[in-house]
Amino acid sequence: MTVLVAASTVVARAQSPAATPSLTIGSPITNVSDETVDSRVRPGSEFRAHLRDPLTLGDTLVAPAGTPARLVVTAKEAASGGTPVYHIAIVGLNLGLAGTLPVRPVTPTVDRISVGMDIPATTLAILGIEEGKVRVAVPLPFPLSNEPPNTVYTPAPLRTAAPIINNRNRRRPTPTPSPSPSASPSAPSSPGPAPSAVPTAGAPTPTGSATSAAPQP
């Protein structure tokens, strides 16, 4: 009975897969500045940098030495003696199909940036191999708790709020005028006798003046 158990244990160990190499969060990595930053630099300016040492996972080469990166001056301020200091960040360590590996400088504030200057940093993601491919796993910005939810907690009921209508800018409808009753057509008047063109005898002839002329002696 004891021999069979020991044999089963040996077979189980032989069938277990080998541990997959990975790079954990906080692993050291070093970049090198390719440019010298002048004191007149403005915050937000980017400069060239590169990976100093090759990045490997076991026998897999993830990024060769010289992989380009970007050095960013995020802020600039004056020190006590008037000498400027620079707040820096490393952005864009591109690993090809694996994605971008985020890193953070060990010393985020420096008093100078020159060509060939080493910038030590640490990784902010997990670098591993999954199904023969290199993967970059970025963690959530906040930790998740494994505690079960409280069953006593009762969520508040949800309701949809009524829409708010701004009556100030809303135009009031203009009343439509009602049509006035039309006047009934009146009966046509009977035509009178046409005036005669020849004046009758004894009828005074109208003059252009309102007053009649004085009789001649």
C-alpha positions as CSV (number, residue, x, y, z in Angstrom):
1,M,0.0,0.0,0.0
2,T,2.8,2.4,0.9
3,V,4.7,1.5,-2.4
4,L,1.7,2.3,-4.5
5,V,1.2,5.7,-2.9
6,A,4.9,6.6,-3.5
7,A,4.7,5.5,-7.1
8,S,1.6,7.6,-7.7
9,T,3.3,10.7,-6.2
10,V,6.3,10.3,-8.5
11,V,4.0,10.0,-11.6
12,A,2.1,13.1,-10.5
13,R,5.3,15.2,-10.2
14,A,6.5,14.0,-13.6
15,Q,3.3,15.1,-15.3
16,S,3.1,18.6,-13.7
17,P,4.1,21.4,-16.2
18,A,7.3,23.4,-15.6
19,A,6.9,26.8,-14.0
20,T,6.4,29.6,-16.5
21,P,8.9,32.4,-16.2
22,S,7.5,35.8,-15.4
23,L,8.5,39.3,-14.4
24,T,6.7,40.6,-11.3
25,I,5.6,44.1,-10.5
26,G,8.5,46.1,-9.0
27,S,11.2,44.4,-11.0
28,P,14.2,46.6,-11.7
29,I,14.8,47.9,-15.2
30,T,17.3,50.6,-16.4
31,N,16.9,53.2,-19.2
32,V,19.5,55.5,-20.6
33,S,18.9,59.1,-21.7
34,D,19.8,59.9,-25.3
35,E,19.7,63.7,-25.0
36,T,20.8,66.5,-22.7
37,V,18.0,68.6,-21.3
38,D,18.6,72.3,-21.1
39,S,17.3,74.5,-18.2
40,R,14.9,76.2,-20.6
41,V,12.9,73.1,-21.0
42,R,9.1,73.3,-20.7
43,P,7.0,70.9,-18.8
44,G,5.5,68.2,-21.0
45,S,8.6,68.0,-23.3
46,E,9.7,64.6,-24.5
47,F,13.2,63.3,-25.1
48,R,14.7,60.1,-26.5
49,A,15.8,57.2,-24.2
50,H,16.5,53.5,-24.6
51,L,16.6,50.2,-22.7
52,R,20.1,49.6,-21.3
53,D,20.0,45.8,-20.8
54,P,18.1,43.1,-22.8
55,L,14.8,42.0,-21.2
56,T,14.4,38.2,-21.1
57,L,11.9,35.7,-19.6
58,G,13.8,32.4,-19.3
59,D,15.1,31.7,-22.7
60,T,12.7,34.1,-24.5
61,L,14.1,37.6,-25.5
62,V,11.3,40.1,-24.8
63,A,13.1,43.3,-25.7
64,P,16.7,43.7,-26.8
65,A,19.1,46.3,-25.5
66,G,18.5,49.6,-27.2
67,T,14.7,49.3,-27.3
68,P,13.5,52.9,-27.6
69,A,11.6,54.7,-24.8
70,R,10.5,58.2,-24.1
71,L,11.7,60.4,-21.3
72,V,9.1,63.1,-20.3
73,V,9.7,66.1,-18.2
74,T,6.4,66.4,-16.3
75,A,7.3,69.5,-14.2
76,K,10.1,71.9,-13.4
77,E,10.7,73.9,-10.3
78,A,13.5,75.9,-8.7
79,A,15.5,74.4,-5.8
80,S,16.7,76.3,-2.8
81,G,19.9,77.6,-4.5
82,G,18.0,78.6,-7.7
83,T,19.1,75.5,-9.6
84,P,16.1,73.9,-11.5
85,V,15.0,70.3,-10.7
86,Y,13.0,68.2,-13.1
87,H,10.2,65.7,-12.4
88,I,10.6,62.9,-15.0
89,A,8.6,59.9,-16.2
90,I,9.4,57.0,-18.6
91,V,6.7,56.4,-21.2
92,G,6.3,54.0,-24.1
93,L,8.6,51.0,-23.5
94,N,7.0,49.2,-26.5
95,L,7.4,45.4,-26.5
96,G,5.8,44.9,-29.9
97,L,2.8,42.6,-30.0
98,A,3.0,42.2,-26.2
99,G,2.0,45.8,-25.7
100,T,3.6,48.6,-23.7
101,L,5.4,47.9,-20.4
102,P,4.7,50.7,-17.9
103,V,7.6,51.6,-15.6
104,R,8.3,54.2,-12.9
105,P,11.6,55.9,-12.2
106,V,13.2,55.1,-8.9
107,T,14.1,58.8,-8.5
108,P,11.3,60.8,-10.1
109,T,13.1,64.1,-9.3
110,V,16.5,64.8,-10.7
111,D,18.7,67.9,-10.9
112,R,20.1,67.2,-14.4
113,I,19.4,65.1,-17.5
114,S,22.4,64.4,-19.8
115,V,23.3,62.0,-22.6
116,G,24.3,58.6,-21.3
117,M,22.7,59.1,-17.9
118,D,21.2,56.0,-16.3
119,I,17.6,56.2,-15.2
120,P,16.8,53.3,-12.9
121,A,13.1,52.3,-12.8
122,T,10.7,49.5,-11.7
123,T,8.0,47.8,-13.6
124,L,4.3,48.5,-13.0
125,A,2.9,45.4,-14.6
126,I,3.3,41.6,-14.8
127,L,5.2,40.3,-17.8
128,G,4.7,36.7,-18.6
129,I,4.3,34.1,-21.3
130,E,0.8,32.7,-22.1
131,E,0.3,30.1,-24.8
132,G,3.8,30.8,-26.1
133,K,3.2,34.6,-26.4
134,V,4.5,37.3,-24.2
135,R,1.7,39.2,-22.3
136,V,1.7,42.4,-20.3
137,A,-0.9,42.3,-17.5
138,V,-1.6,45.7,-16.0
139,P,-3.3,45.5,-12.6
140,L,-6.3,47.4,-11.6
141,P,-5.7,50.9,-10.1
142,F,-7.2,49.7,-6.8
143,P,-7.2,46.4,-4.9
144,L,-10.3,44.2,-4.8
145,S,-11.5,42.7,-1.6
146,N,-12.2,38.9,-1.3
147,E,-14.7,39.4,1.5
148,P,-18.3,38.2,0.8
149,P,-20.9,40.9,0.6
150,N,-23.1,41.6,3.6
151,T,-26.4,39.9,3.2
152,V,-28.1,42.3,5.7
153,Y,-27.5,45.3,3.4
154,T,-30.6,46.3,1.4
155,P,-30.0,48.6,-1.6
156,A,-32.2,51.6,-2.0
157,P,-34.8,51.4,-4.7
158,L,-34.0,53.1,-7.9
159,R,-36.3,55.5,-9.7
160,T,-36.1,57.6,-12.8
161,A,-36.3,61.4,-12.2
162,A,-38.8,63.4,-14.1
163,P,-37.3,65.6,-16.8
164,I,-36.8,69.3,-15.9
165,I,-38.3,71.7,-18.4
166,N,-37.1,75.3,-18.4
167,N,-40.3,77.3,-18.8
168,R,-38.4,80.6,-19.1
169,N,-37.0,79.8,-22.5
170,R,-40.1,78.0,-23.7
171,R,-42.2,80.0,-26.1
172,R,-45.9,80.2,-25.3
173,P,-48.2,79.3,-28.2
174,T,-49.7,82.3,-30.0
175,P,-53.5,82.1,-30.0
176,T,-55.0,81.7,-33.5
177,P,-57.5,84.5,-34.3
178,S,-61.0,83.1,-34.9
179,P,-62.5,84.2,-38.3
180,S,-65.0,87.0,-38.0
181,P,-68.5,86.4,-39.4
182,S,-68.8,87.7,-42.9
183,A,-71.5,90.3,-43.7
184,S,-74.5,89.0,-45.6
185,P,-74.5,90.3,-49.2
186,S,-77.1,93.1,-49.6
187,A,-79.6,93.1,-52.5
188,P,-78.5,95.1,-55.5
189,S,-80.2,98.6,-55.7
190,S,-82.5,99.2,-58.7
191,P,-80.8,101.4,-61.3
192,G,-82.3,105.0,-61.5
193,P,-82.9,107.0,-64.7
194,A,-79.8,107.9,-66.5
195,P,-79.0,111.7,-66.4
196,S,-79.8,113.6,-69.6
197,A,-76.9,115.1,-71.4
198,V,-79.1,118.1,-72.7
199,P,-80.0,120.6,-70.0
200,T,-83.7,121.4,-69.7
201,A,-85.0,124.8,-70.5
202,G,-85.0,127.3,-67.7
203,A,-82.6,125.3,-65.6
204,P,-79.6,127.3,-64.4
205,T,-76.3,126.5,-66.0
206,P,-73.7,125.6,-63.4
207,T,-70.6,127.7,-63.3
208,G,-67.1,126.8,-62.2
209,S,-67.3,129.4,-59.4
210,A,-69.2,128.9,-56.2
211,T,-70.7,132.5,-56.4
212,S,-72.8,133.7,-59.4
213,A,-71.5,136.7,-61.5
214,A,-73.2,140.1,-61.0
215,P,-75.7,141.1,-63.8
216,Q,-74.4,143.3,-66.5
217,P,-76.0,146.8,-66.7
